Every structure is written in C-alpha cells, then in structure tokens.
C-alpha cells in the first residue's frame, strides 16, 4: 500500500525537529506543517528542499492504520510515548 492521498497525518501529529521551508525551527507535535496544502498534500513532495525525515517516512500499516483518523490517533500516541521529559 502507498500513502493515502489527502491524509497528511504525518505532517500534523509528530514533532519534526528538522528545518522546513517556512518553519526554520521545525514544528511541534500537533501543529500543521506550513507546507501542507488545503488538500492535505505536501507542497514540497519531490522537491530537494523537503526535509530528509519527511522524504524517508513511508506508509506502514502499523503507523498509518486504515484511515486518516486512525493514522492521527496512532501517530499522536507514538509521539506521546516517545517524548523526552523536560
């Protein structure tokens, strides 16, 4: 299976610590990436400016589930369980 077009869960739920064009400090968990368009598609897809972490993320049923809503839930849960204590 491939990424669901219009999902965007991986561009919202997790922390991305790498610089992103328009977000030089990356993005915190739960914040929509500025490169995610109104159809939940990455504006940088195929662009070399797309962060490596984003380019290497790939669909995996254990992370993406069966729907966008399930992907958001799974990714939010993973984010909570992998946060480093302050």
Protein Blocks (a to p, Z undefined) as FASTA:
>chain_A
ZZdehklmmmmmpccfbdcehianopaehiacfklcfkopafkgoiaklcfklmmpccdf
klnmmbfklmmmmmmmmmmmmcccZZ
